[in-house]
């Protein structure tokens, strides 16, 4: 695990020594990235831990080559952070900050290298501008302080772009091998990294040197390198009935194809979420960049690869959004190429030549700062967006009921969702193992793969739910595994509500005499 986690550090050293960037990074860029890193390290010491983060923390506590719903890189990242700093919020989030800082560095270096034939001062200004634009998006900050598979994905995605560009600039085919390794590592983060391949292929086909290269062994060796890096995930799936591939491709593919009618609400929801992630300034810049590429394709040759690197991912999910719901973060890696392209096409003059740029930058910065502030306020929610507050106190209350009924020796805890189960494990004093719906035979993501120990047979269980009354199907299903189910407690955590439910309520049900195979 440490091998993969240390890869960016070794790679950064290789890059700086190989490509003589004078001092490596301008003073201004260094100050920006160092300042952001320091602020984020302080911030994560106080920031709450989200449900997905504690779920991935469970990944890290159970190391594997892959998991039911994700490849393993997020687990390795959290494992390394908690190995250094312990099982706490800072340890969980730490490597996210590291990945974000490295992403910023390679955004800077990629743009500087793109301007290698320009005066060094101009190239450095462009590199700084790229870092600034990236950090005027909300997703650049969200995926620095909240650990998700997207954190390392953004890093390895930009590494692929960097090395493909190096091949285009220098003609040295070994850069394709480096790009292949980076692509394999990106696929260890999320399967959507495969969307880079068509963009790279088209970019190579568009240039004479690229077409010649395709007739050499190097692109195929690069693909082999990517496959070798990714092969542990394939092996895990092979030994687990292709569970992860089935969930991510087969199940979600069926969801998409099952919707035959156009659902414009999903499309407009996606536009709204992307506006929030990019901030108004980034959204306008993206629109300008795409318009420029469509209307002046020939004149924008320097940005062809940047455009192609993300267009298949972005347009693909936009098309899917006409029939199915698309999650807010699925498109985000594609915007890295957009940001690089904006700077290369429009240059630093976009700042001085566009009065609206500075106003947009200040507005975006203010919104990002406000989001950071609201995230720190315990219990604050807007439109029911707050899944992280109060779980430490709620867990204490659930464990107290468990003690009343005989403690862990006689009673285990299971929950209606994988996130609730992860929170209860994380905040219980001894991180006692908590279960999810797999206890009564329902699919519960990675909890299903972890299985159920035999020593639960005959024990009682505490079922933790957000429902005041269990639906008939759930009561019936639980009843196949237990003798009786009755509610024994209800707990509330107050929320600061803006037109929403003013508390988070947890209902605890006692289920007696567990029979794992059902009655």
Secondary structure, DSSP 8 states (H G I E B T S, - for coil): -HHHHTHHHHHHHHHHHHS--TTSS-HHHHHHHHHHHHHHHHHHTTS---HHHHHHHHHHHS--SB-SSSBSHHHHHHHHHHHHH-SSHHHHHHHHHHHHHHHHHHHHHHHHHHTTTS-HHHHHHHHHHHHHHHTTSHHHHHHHHS--HHHHHHHHHHHHHHHHHHHHHH--THHHHHHHHHHHHHHTT-GGGGGHHHHHHHHHHTSHHHHHHHTSSHHHHHHHHHHHHHHHHHHHHHHTTTHHHIIIIIIHHHHHHH--S--HHHHHHHHHHHHHHHHHHHHHHHHHHHHHHHHSTGGGGGGHHHHHHHHHHHHHHHHHTTTS---TTTTTTHHHHHHHHHHHHH-THHHHT-HHHHHHHHHHHHHHHHHHHHHHSTTB-BTTB--STTHHHHHHHHHHHHHHTT-TTTEEEEESSHHHHHHHHHHSTT----B-GGGGT---THHHHH---GGGTT-EEEEEES-SS--HHHHHHHHTT-SEEEEEEEEEEE-B-SSS-SEEEEEEEEEES--TT--
